[in-house]
Amino acid sequence: MRLVSLLPSATEIVYALGLGDDLVGVTFECDEPPAARTGKTVVVGGRDTRGMAPAEIDAYVRERFAAGEDLYTLHAGALAALDPELILTQDLCRVCALPSGHVSDALEHLGCRADVLSLDPHSLAEVLGTIVAVGARAGVPDRADRLVADLRARLDAVAAAVAGRPRPRVLVVEWVDPPFTAGHWVPDLVTAAGGEPVAAHPGARSQATTWDALTAAAPDVVVVSPCGFHLDGAADQARLVAPRFPDAAVWAIDADGIVVRPGPRLVDGVEALAALLHPDACPQQWRRARATPIV
């Protein structure tokens, strides 16, 4: 089956299901695994925001939306030339990827009859469900079931490790300028890791807030997890955040790798969070190279 992925998390799911050789088209942001950018056609482009400060990125996003413009460009001709059978897209977040309606309109205009599957999870359980959905639509349901069973077993291991332990109050900051709270599946990661999410919106969109509101939540632990950044970028931003929370432990985490992309590596995120929240109960390799304390 000829597959096209229009969001990085779907690309990760495709490879986790052993379908990398069937993937013919990706986005400019698909960087995991590295093979995703080798021999694949980039069918979605956008502005490279590396080097921009968080406030600059936020202003750029707001300006585009105010003008009624999208953040991403679908290279429709390149997409049609790939003659895909299944396209994986989303409607969850306009900041994260091209909405599926744009894709369907383009396919209709081009006369392309590809099947379109929109992946729109709002919780950790629904993320696992998207893996099952992709596996079923791509003709490998058994692989998807095995993968999800393995992921659930790892979550069970975390639950056993943190069972009965005090739950620290955990604030996850998904953006720092302006500050955004944690939404969608991110609070579920904290709960699964043995923490109590505060100033969070489980199953709903991340929301802009104020630093006064976040400090008033009185977190024991602050995890800086800015969407679009890996560990180094998160650490740079966490150092700016830390002085606001003198009584809390402040950590940076690989946001794009294990927190904000709704794919299989969210379970890595649960393990990393569990290891930093309960270091005496969890293997430290769970967080190694995934999260770092800010001192």
Secondary structure as GFF3:
##gff-version 3
##sequence-region A 1 295
A	DSSP	beta_strand	3	5	.	.	.	ID=ss1
A	DSSP	alpha_helix	8	16	.	.	.	ID=ss2
A	DSSP	three_ten_helix	20	22	.	.	.	ID=ss3
A	DSSP	beta_strand	23	27	.	.	.	ID=ss4
A	DSSP	three_ten_helix	34	37	.	.	.	ID=ss5
A	DSSP	beta_strand	41	46	.	.	.	ID=ss6
A	DSSP	alpha_helix	54	66	.	.	.	ID=ss7
A	DSSP	beta_strand	72	74	.	.	.	ID=ss8
A	DSSP	alpha_helix	76	82	.	.	.	ID=ss9
A	DSSP	beta_strand	86	89	.	.	.	ID=ss10
A	DSSP	alpha_helix	100	110	.	.	.	ID=ss11
A	DSSP	beta_strand	115	118	.	.	.	ID=ss12
A	DSSP	alpha_helix	124	137	.	.	.	ID=ss13
A	DSSP	alpha_helix	141	162	.	.	.	ID=ss14
A	DSSP	beta_strand	169	173	.	.	.	ID=ss15
A	DSSP	beta_strand	175	176	.	.	.	ID=ss16
A	DSSP	beta_strand	179	180	.	.	.	ID=ss17
A	DSSP	beta_strand	182	184	.	.	.	ID=ss18
A	DSSP	alpha_helix	186	192	.	.	.	ID=ss19
A	DSSP	beta_strand	196	197	.	.	.	ID=ss20
A	DSSP	beta_strand	200	202	.	.	.	ID=ss21
A	DSSP	alpha_helix	211	216	.	.	.	ID=ss22
A	DSSP	beta_strand	221	224	.	.	.	ID=ss23
A	DSSP	alpha_helix	231	241	.	.	.	ID=ss24
A	DSSP	three_ten_helix	242	244	.	.	.	ID=ss25
A	DSSP	beta_strand	249	253	.	.	.	ID=ss26
A	DSSP	alpha_helix	255	258	.	.	.	ID=ss27
A	DSSP	alpha_helix	266	277	.	.	.	ID=ss28
A	DSSP	three_ten_helix	284	286	.	.	.	ID=ss29
A	DSSP	beta_strand	291	293	.	.	.	ID=ss30
###
